[in-house]
Amino acid sequence: MKGAIIFAVMFLLIGPTTRAMMAGRLGAFGQWIGDWSPFSYILLALVFAAPVYAIQLMLSWPKHVEPENEMKKYLRENPTPDID
């Protein structure tokens, strides 16, 4: 499935109209960053820092420990006696 998506995106990027549209969008984004410089830098820092913080949080989360079976101490060694 990933290969088909990459194949389709590659053909989209080959087209000149798509490349022109993407270049225009990137130019507009760069212009927006410059126009709204303090706000945009804070926003970009939050966008890039949030996944890093989430990964760090997941890696440092305590592991789940299964509780011990309370009835195990009452279990006999041989629950069924041998019948001869």
Secondary structure as UniProt FT lines:
FT   HELIX           2..14
FT   HELIX           16..35
FT   HELIX           37..60
FT   HELIX           70..74
//
